[in-house]
């Protein structure tokens, strides 16, 4: 499903420098897994997620996601790659001038779907995430939890086999954050591969799964039951 083959990657800093996130990293995530990614702010969690939907490419090595390879993918194929994965962001990124249903429909129109199929699918996914009753609401009329549910509906509208979540509970209070976590877990239990960057160790401990920590240009597998995700076992990278 997901394979990092000896990759090196990083990001440019505001001061004109460059921060390397990982070096010589190899990692495999299997279809149907739930994987948490933890690490301090600025460690590069978002960079790794961008690599997976090929918003950026590794400086060295290759990434394979499904049938796509960062070495050989053509620019015109990237939109097709992105249809096979959904992305949920911390800051929602809903279109402020469109209703909840129109935000979800936009993701379907972008992939060429039209007519009754769009209306049916929008209703299906809004119902699936529990906000069908808010379909006609504008984003500013929705609570934070409702906005994130709409974001998840948009992310799964095209039936992706991978869901990438970048701090999906980061802007929510603990109770609402747990509701969103439970929703993501249900999607995983229904067969979706979920790769989630998070700072919320409380939720990781309560709903444990494979947990990777990004530290010192390496990924290390950690015990999700330990305080703050302390290192327990396998390391990935140089």
Backbone torsions as a table, in degrees:
resi	resn	phi	psi	omega
1	UNK	NA	-57.0	179.0
2	UNK	-132.0	129.6	178.1
3	UNK	-139.2	124.8	170.0
4	UNK	-100.2	122.4	-176.8
5	UNK	-114.1	93.9	174.5
6	UNK	52.5	52.2	-176.6
7	UNK	-91.3	150.5	167.3
8	UNK	-124.1	132.8	-176.9
9	UNK	-154.8	155.4	178.3
10	UNK	-165.5	-164.8	-179.6
11	UNK	-144.5	156.0	178.1
12	UNK	-79.2	140.2	-179.5
13	UNK	-94.1	157.9	-178.9
14	UNK	-57.1	-28.4	-178.4
15	UNK	-81.9	4.1	178.6
16	UNK	95.4	2.5	177.7
17	UNK	-90.9	-167.3	-179.6
18	UNK	-139.9	131.0	178.8
19	UNK	-109.0	118.9	177.2
20	UNK	-82.0	126.2	-178.2
21	UNK	-86.2	-51.6	179.4
22	UNK	-137.1	152.2	176.6
23	UNK	-130.2	131.6	173.3
24	UNK	52.7	47.0	-174.7
25	UNK	-93.6	130.8	172.1
26	UNK	-124.3	135.8	-174.7
27	UNK	-160.3	143.2	175.3
28	UNK	-127.0	134.2	173.3
29	UNK	-120.6	125.9	-174.9
30	UNK	-86.5	158.1	176.5
31	UNK	-57.9	133.9	177.0
32	UNK	86.3	1.0	179.0
33	UNK	-79.2	154.2	165.4
34	UNK	-111.4	121.5	-176.6
35	UNK	-130.4	128.5	173.4
36	UNK	-94.9	143.5	173.4
37	UNK	-120.2	120.9	-179.2
38	UNK	-120.6	163.7	179.3
39	UNK	159.3	158.7	-178.4
40	UNK	-67.2	160.4	176.2
41	UNK	-55.8	132.5	179.9
42	UNK	87.4	-0.2	-178.4
43	UNK	-75.5	-20.6	175.9
44	UNK	115.2	17.4	-179.4
45	UNK	-60.5	-44.4	-179.9
46	UNK	-65.2	-33.3	177.7
47	UNK	-62.1	-42.9	178.5
48	UNK	-63.1	-38.9	178.1
49	UNK	-66.3	-39.4	177.8
50	UNK	-62.0	-34.5	176.6
51	UNK	-62.2	-34.8	-176.0
52	UNK	-74.0	-30.2	173.5
53	UNK	-104.3	16.6	170.7
54	UNK	55.7	39.0	166.8
55	UNK	-74.1	-20.2	170.8
56	UNK	-145.8	160.9	180.0
57	UNK	-114.0	154.8	178.1
58	UNK	-66.8	151.4	177.2
59	UNK	-74.4	-30.8	174.0
60	UNK	-141.8	155.8	178.6
61	UNK	81.2	-172.4	-175.6
62	UNK	-139.7	153.6	176.1
63	UNK	-122.8	132.7	175.6
64	UNK	-118.3	128.0	176.7
65	UNK	-129.2	111.0	-174.2
66	UNK	60.4	-124.3	-178.0
67	UNK	-92.8	5.0	-174.4
68	UNK	-107.0	141.4	-178.0
69	UNK	-126.0	131.1	-177.7
70	UNK	-62.8	-23.8	179.7
71	UNK	-73.1	-32.3	-170.0
72	UNK	-118.7	-6.8	-176.9
73	UNK	-64.7	137.4	178.1
74	UNK	-92.2	148.1	-179.2
75	UNK	-51.5	-36.9	-178.1
76	UNK	-72.0	-13.8	179.1
77	UNK	-90.4	-14.2	-176.0
78	UNK	-60.8	-40.4	175.9
79	UNK	-59.1	-34.9	178.5
80	UNK	-69.3	-39.6	175.4
81	UNK	-58.6	-44.2	-175.8
82	UNK	-70.1	-21.8	175.4
83	UNK	-68.6	-23.5	-176.9
84	UNK	-87.0	1.7	176.6
85	UNK	-141.3	146.9	175.2
86	UNK	-108.4	151.6	-178.7
87	UNK	-128.6	131.3	177.4
88	UNK	-118.4	129.2	-176.0
89	UNK	-108.0	158.2	177.7
90	UNK	-62.8	-39.7	-173.7
91	UNK	-98.4	22.5	170.5
92	UNK	70.1	-57.3	179.9
93	UNK	57.9	41.1	172.1
94	UNK	-79.9	154.0	175.9
95	UNK	-78.6	116.1	-170.5
96	UNK	-68.5	-18.1	-177.5
97	UNK	-99.3	13.7	-178.0
98	UNK	-131.7	150.3	179.3
99	UNK	-69.0	171.6	177.2
100	UNK	-57.9	-46.9	-179.4
101	UNK	-64.8	-37.2	179.3
102	UNK	-69.2	-32.4	175.4
103	UNK	-62.8	-41.8	178.4
104	UNK	-70.3	-42.0	-180.0
105	UNK	-60.5	-34.4	-179.3
106	UNK	-57.2	-40.1	179.3
107	UNK	-64.7	-31.8	179.0
108	UNK	-77.5	-42.3	177.4
109	UNK	-60.3	-36.6	-178.1
110	UNK	-63.7	-21.2	179.1
111	UNK	-104.4	14.3	172.2
112	UNK	92.6	2.8	-179.9
113	UNK	-80.5	148.1	-176.4
114	UNK	-145.1	167.2	169.3
115	UNK	67.1	-146.2	-174.8
116	UNK	-59.7	-31.9	-179.3
117	UNK	-58.4	-40.9	-179.7
118	UNK	-65.1	-48.9	-179.3
119	UNK	-59.4	-43.4	179.9
120	UNK	-64.6	-43.5	-177.1
121	UNK	-68.9	-39.1	177.8
122	UNK	-60.1	-46.2	178.7
123	UNK	-60.9	-42.0	-179.1
124	UNK	-60.7	-49.5	-173.1
125	UNK	-76.2	-33.5	175.7
126	UNK	-65.8	-36.7	174.9
127	UNK	-65.9	-41.3	-178.0
128	UNK	-61.1	-34.7	-178.7
129	UNK	-98.6	2.0	171.1
130	UNK	86.5	23.2	179.5
131	UNK	-131.4	28.1	179.2
132	UNK	-61.3	-28.5	179.8
133	UNK	-72.9	-8.4	-180.0
134	UNK	-111.9	20.3	-174.2
135	UNK	-58.0	-34.8	-175.7
136	UNK	-95.1	2.7	-179.3
137	UNK	-78.2	146.6	173.3
138	UNK	-82.7	156.2	-178.3
139	UNK	-52.8	-40.2	-177.7
140	UNK	-69.4	-13.3	178.0
141	UNK	-91.2	-5.5	-177.2
142	UNK	-98.6	147.2	171.6
143	UNK	-71.2	169.2	178.5
144	UNK	-59.2	-43.3	179.6
145	UNK	-64.4	-39.3	178.0
146	UNK	-66.6	-40.4	177.6
147	UNK	-60.3	-41.8	-179.2
148	UNK	-68.6	-33.5	175.8
149	UNK	-65.0	-39.4	176.0
150	UNK	-64.4	-39.7	177.1
151	UNK	-60.5	-40.9	178.9
152	UNK	-67.1	-41.1	177.0
153	UNK	-58.8	-44.0	178.2
154	UNK	-61.9	-40.2	-177.2
155	UNK	-67.1	-31.0	-177.2
156	UNK	-101.2	3.9	-175.4
157	UNK	-58.9	-36.5	-178.6
158	UNK	-94.1	19.9	176.4
159	UNK	53.3	56.1	179.2
160	UNK	-70.2	155.9	175.3
161	UNK	-96.9	-4.4	175.3
162	UNK	-132.1	134.1	173.9
163	UNK	-116.6	120.4	177.9
164	UNK	-103.2	124.8	-176.6
165	UNK	-123.4	119.0	-177.3
166	UNK	-103.9	98.3	-178.9
167	UNK	51.3	54.4	-172.5
168	UNK	-67.1	-18.5	178.8
169	UNK	-106.7	5.9	-171.2
170	UNK	-63.9	-30.3	-178.2
171	UNK	-103.8	17.6	-175.2
172	UNK	-118.0	152.6	176.1
173	UNK	-71.5	161.7	-172.1
174	UNK	-54.5	-41.7	-177.9
175	UNK	-65.6	-46.1	-179.8
176	UNK	-68.9	-38.4	177.1
177	UNK	-58.2	-39.7	179.2
178	UNK	-67.7	-35.8	176.7
179	UNK	-62.6	-41.5	177.8
180	UNK	-66.3	-40.3	177.7
181	UNK	-59.8	-44.1	179.5
182	UNK	-62.7	-36.8	177.3
183	UNK	-63.8	-44.6	178.2
184	UNK	-63.5	-37.6	177.8
185	UNK	-64.8	-38.7	177.6
186	UNK	-63.2	-41.0	177.5
187	UNK	-61.7	-40.9	177.1
188	UNK	-62.9	-44.0	-179.8
189	UNK	-64.1	-23.4	177.1
190	UNK	-85.9	4.8	171.5
191	UNK	112.9	-0.8	-177.6
192	UNK	-83.4	138.1	171.4
193	UNK	-76.6	128.4	-177.4
194	UNK	-124.6	125.0	176.5
195	UNK	-120.2	112.7	-167.5
196	UNK	-125.2	118.8	171.6
197	UNK	-84.7	133.2	-176.0
198	UNK	-156.2	153.6	170.4
199	UNK	-104.5	-4.0	-169.3
200	UNK	-86.7	82.7	-178.7
201	UNK	-63.9	-26.2	178.2
202	UNK	-59.9	-44.5	-179.4
203	UNK	-72.3	-34.7	177.7
204	UNK	-62.5	-42.2	-180.0
205	UNK	-68.4	-35.5	-178.5
206	UNK	-76.6	-33.5	-179.0
207	UNK	-126.8	70.2	-171.2
208	UNK	-67.2	148.3	174.7
209	UNK	-159.2	-179.7	177.8
210	UNK	-55.3	129.0	-174.1
211	UNK	-128.4	127.1	179.1
212	UNK	-115.5	134.2	178.4
213	UNK	-109.6	132.3	178.0
214	UNK	-95.9	113.8	-176.8
215	UNK	-154.2	133.6	176.4
216	UNK	52.0	45.7	175.6
217	UNK	66.4	20.1	178.9
218	UNK	-130.8	158.7	165.4
219	UNK	-107.9	128.8	175.9
220	UNK	-122.5	138.7	177.2
221	UNK	-80.8	132.7	-173.4
222	UNK	-123.1	164.5	177.9
223	UNK	-84.5	111.1	-176.8
224	UNK	-64.3	-16.2	-180.0
225	UNK	-84.7	-11.2	-177.0
226	UNK	-79.9	157.6	-180.0
227	UNK	-65.0	118.6	177.9
228	UNK	70.7	12.9	177.5
229	UNK	72.0	50.4	-178.0
230	UNK	-71.9	149.8	-174.2
231	UNK	-61.7	134.8	177.5
232	UNK	-122.5	-40.6	-169.9
233	UNK	-141.1	-111.4	-159.2
234	UNK	-71.3	145.4	174.3
235	UNK	-114.2	147.9	178.2
236	UNK	-126.1	130.3	175.5
237	UNK	106.8	-179.8	-175.4
238	UNK	-70.7	NA	NA
